[in-house]
Amino acid sequence: MQNVRKLTLGHSPDPDDAFMFYGLAKELIDSEGFQFEHQLQDIQTLNERATRGELDISAISIHAYAHVCDQYALLPSGASMGDGYGPMLVAPHQLNREEILRARIAVPGTMTSAFLALQLWLGKPAGEFNYLVVPFDQIFAAVRSGQADVGLIIHEGQLTYRNEGLQVCADFGVWWSQEQAGLPLPLGGNVIHKRFTVEQRRTISRVLTRSIQFSLDHRTEAVEHALQYARDMGRDLADKFVGMYVNHWTLDYGDKGRESIRRFLRLAHQKGLIPRAPELEFVV
């Protein structure tokens, strides 16, 4: 390896990702000779870029991993797991599953794990229900304006939907936990391109895990840094959101986390929703 090598690192402009990479962004940890160019984009865009192999390291949806596993390996840290909570369907009033099947649903991207969970929950592939793709931060507006009857919300919308006068019709994290004996719903992870040697992958993985641990050890400062990405959230709510998605699952998936990914992708493949149920390839 060269003494210094610049790597592209894609992640979402959200409090949890900002918290996770605080140590890296502020150069507060040992990066072992690597420099990281942070590229902040919404998760659907990052998923699409991963299909083209554009970024060295990227946050992606677990759904997208089935499409990019030939180019990328999963890093053991950086997971976003819905442990009894997750993406939600919200509407101005309660709707049941049959009513939602007949409704128009605003979704934050077709490669998101939320969209895959929606198809599994409905028991229908995307071609058999009515949906509208809008940026994740415009879901509420789509429902308010009548463009959509129901919104599929991710990120901080899971904590702020009441402010919009909306009600939860379904929480996919709760549903998945009930269906899968308490396992968390796998939502997102970090991946590294396979063009790097095994040893380079291990070194980079170590650096990223170090950044997450640094933030957990310096929570107050890291949350303060993350607040700049906290849309419609004060400090307390942002801190709560960070705690939901940066925790022990984020440091390492563990056996339960890995098993949940296998089940999620295997079930989706069995239903014909993804092209393959890949063997999980982790950097170790």
C-alpha positions in Angstrom: 0.0 0.0 0.0 1.1 3.6 -0.6 1.8 5.7 2.5 -1.4 7.7 1.8 -4.3 6.6 -0.4 -7.5 8.5 -0.9 -10.7 6.5 -0.8 -14.2 7.5 -1.7 -16.7 6.9 1.0 -20.4 7.2 0.2 -23.0 7.6 3.0 -26.3 9.3 3.6 -26.6 12.9 4.9 -28.3 11.6 8.0 -27.6 11.9 11.7 -26.8 8.2 12.1 -24.2 8.1 9.3 -22.8 11.5 10.3 -22.4 10.2 13.9 -20.8 7.0 12.7 -18.1 8.8 10.6 -17.5 11.7 13.0 -14.0 10.4 13.9 -13.1 10.0 10.3 -14.6 13.3 9.1 -12.8 15.3 11.8 -9.5 13.2 11.6 -9.7 12.3 15.2 -8.7 8.6 14.8 -5.8 6.7 13.2 -6.7 6.2 9.6 -3.6 4.0 9.0 -2.4 5.9 6.0 -5.8 6.3 4.2 -7.6 9.5 3.5 -11.4 9.4 3.0 -13.4 11.6 0.6 -16.9 11.7 2.1 -19.6 11.7 -0.6 -23.0 12.4 0.9 -26.0 11.2 -1.2 -29.4 9.6 -0.5 -29.4 5.8 -0.1 -31.2 5.1 -3.4 -28.5 7.1 -5.3 -25.8 5.2 -3.4 -27.4 1.9 -4.2 -27.5 2.8 -7.9 -23.8 3.9 -7.8 -22.9 0.6 -6.2 -24.4 -1.3 -9.2 -21.8 0.6 -11.3 -19.0 0.0 -8.8 -18.2 3.7 -8.6 -17.3 4.1 -4.9 -14.5 2.4 -2.9 -16.7 2.1 0.2 -20.4 2.8 0.5 -23.4 2.6 2.6 -26.0 0.5 0.8 -29.4 -1.1 1.4 -29.2 -4.8 2.3 -31.7 -5.2 -0.6 -29.1 -3.7 -3.0 -26.5 -6.2 -1.8 -28.2 -8.9 -3.8 -27.4 -6.8 -6.9 -23.9 -5.8 -6.1 -22.4 -8.8 -4.3 -20.2 -9.6 -7.3 -18.4 -6.3 -6.9 -18.6 -5.6 -3.2 -18.0 -7.4 0.1 -19.8 -6.5 3.3 -17.9 -4.8 6.1 -18.6 -6.3 9.5 -19.4 -2.9 11.0 -21.7 -0.1 9.9 -25.0 -2.0 10.0 -28.4 -0.3 10.4 -30.7 -2.9 11.9 -34.3 -2.3 12.9 -34.5 -4.0 16.3 -38.2 -4.1 16.9 -38.7 -1.0 14.8 -38.1 0.0 11.2 -39.6 1.6 8.0 -43.2 2.4 8.4 -46.3 2.9 6.3 -48.1 6.1 7.4 -51.3 7.7 6.3 -53.8 10.4 7.5 -55.9 7.6 8.9 -55.6 3.9 9.6 -55.6 1.6 6.6 -55.3 -2.2 6.6 -53.3 -4.3 4.3 -56.1 -4.8 1.7 -56.7 -1.0 1.6 -53.0 -0.3 1.2 -52.9 -2.8 -1.7 -55.5 -0.6 -3.5 -53.8 2.7 -2.5 -51.0 4.7 -4.1 -47.8 4.4 -2.0 -45.0 7.0 -2.0 -41.7 5.1 -1.6 -38.1 6.3 -1.2 -36.6 4.1 -3.9 -37.0 0.7 -5.4 -33.6 -0.6 -4.2 -34.2 0.3 -0.6 -34.7 -2.4 2.0 -37.9 -0.7 3.0 -39.3 -1.3 -0.5 -38.3 -5.0 -0.3 -39.9 -5.3 3.1 -43.0 -3.6 1.6 -43.3 -6.3 -1.1 -42.8 -9.1 1.4 -45.4 -7.6 3.8 -47.9 -7.1 1.0 -47.1 -10.5 -0.5 -47.0 -8.9 -3.9 -44.2 -7.9 -6.3 -43.8 -4.3 -7.3 -45.7 -4.8 -10.5 -48.9 -5.7 -8.6 -49.4 -2.5 -6.6 -49.4 1.2 -7.2 -46.4 3.2 -6.0 -44.7 6.5 -6.6 -40.9 7.0 -6.2 -40.0 10.3 -4.5 -37.0 11.4 -2.5 -37.2 10.0 1.1 -37.4 13.6 2.6 -40.4 14.4 0.4 -42.6 11.4 1.4 -44.6 13.5 3.8 -45.2 16.2 1.2 -46.4 13.6 -1.3 -49.0 12.3 1.2 -50.1 15.8 2.3 -50.6 16.9 -1.3 -52.6 13.9 -2.2 -50.0 12.6 -4.7 -50.0 9.5 -2.6 -52.4 7.9 -0.1 -49.7 6.2 2.0 -46.1 7.0 2.7 -43.3 4.5 3.2 -41.0 6.4 5.6 -37.3 5.7 6.5 -34.7 7.7 8.5 -35.9 10.3 11.0 -39.5 10.2 9.6 -40.0 7.2 11.9 -39.8 9.7 14.8 -41.5 12.8 13.3 -44.5 11.4 11.5 -46.9 12.5 14.3 -45.9 16.1 13.6 -47.3 15.6 10.1 -50.7 14.5 11.5 -50.1 10.9 10.2 -50.8 7.5 11.7 -48.8 4.3 11.5 -50.5 1.6 9.4 -47.6 -0.9 9.7 -44.1 -1.0 11.2 -42.0 -3.4 9.3 -39.5 -3.8 12.1 -42.2 -5.0 14.4 -43.6 -7.3 11.7 -40.3 -8.8 10.9 -39.5 -9.4 14.5 -42.8 -11.2 15.0 -42.3 -13.3 11.8 -38.7 -14.2 12.5 -38.5 -15.0 16.2 -37.2 -11.7 17.4 -34.5 -11.1 14.7 -33.8 -7.5 13.8 -34.8 -6.3 10.3 -31.6 -5.8 8.2 -31.8 -2.4 6.5 -28.4 -1.1 5.6 -24.7 -1.9 5.7 -21.3 -0.7 4.5 -19.5 -2.4 1.7 -16.0 -2.3 0.2 -15.1 -2.9 -3.4 -13.4 -6.2 -4.1 -10.7 -4.4 -6.2 -8.8 -4.0 -2.9 -6.7 -6.9 -1.6 -7.9 -8.9 1.4 -5.3 -7.2 3.6 -6.3 -3.8 2.4 -10.0 -4.6 3.1 -9.1 -5.7 6.6 -7.2 -2.5 7.3 -9.9 -0.3 6.0 -12.5 -2.3 7.9 -10.5 -1.7 11.1 -10.4 2.0 10.5 -14.2 2.3 10.0 -14.9 0.2 13.1 -12.6 2.5 15.0 -14.6 5.5 13.9 -17.8 4.0 15.1 -16.3 3.0 18.4 -14.9 6.5 18.8 -18.3 8.1 18.3 -19.9 5.7 20.8 -17.1 6.6 23.3 -17.5 10.4 22.6 -21.3 10.4 22.2 -21.9 14.1 23.2 -19.5 15.5 20.7 -20.5 13.1 17.9 -24.2 13.9 18.3 -23.3 17.6 18.2 -21.6 16.9 14.9 -24.6 14.9 13.6 -27.1 17.7 14.4 -26.2 19.5 11.2 -28.0 16.7 9.3 -30.9 16.4 11.7 -33.9 17.6 9.7 -36.8 18.7 11.9 -35.2 17.2 15.0 -33.8 18.8 18.1 -30.9 17.4 20.0 -32.9 14.9 22.1 -34.8 13.5 19.1 -31.6 13.3 17.1 -29.8 11.5 19.9 -32.7 9.0 20.1 -32.5 8.4 16.4 -28.8 7.9 16.5 -29.3 5.4 19.3 -31.8 3.4 17.2 -29.3 2.9 14.3 -25.8 3.2 15.8 -25.4 0.6 18.5 -24.0 -2.9 19.2 -25.4 -4.1 15.8 -23.4 -1.4 14.1 -20.1 -2.5 15.7 -20.7 -6.0 14.5 -23.7 -7.8 13.0 -23.0 -10.9 15.1 -24.6 -14.3 14.3 -28.2 -13.0 14.7 -27.6 -10.1 12.4 -26.0 -12.2 9.7 -28.8 -14.8 10.0 -31.4 -12.1 9.6 -29.8 -10.9 6.4 -29.7 -14.5 5.0 -33.4 -14.9 5.8 -34.4 -11.5 4.4 -32.7 -12.1 1.1 -33.6 -15.8 0.9 -37.2 -15.1 1.4 -37.1 -12.3 -1.2 -35.5 -14.7 -3.7 -38.0 -17.4 -3.0 -40.8 -14.8 -3.8 -39.0 -13.8 -7.0 -38.3 -10.3 -5.8 -34.4 -10.3 -6.2 -32.2 -12.1 -8.8 -30.3 -14.3 -6.3 -29.9 -15.0 -2.6 -26.2 -14.4 -2.4 -23.8 -16.1 0.0 -22.8 -13.3 2.4 -19.2 -12.3 1.9 -17.8 -10.4 4.9 -14.4 -8.8 5.4 -12.9 -10.8 8.4 
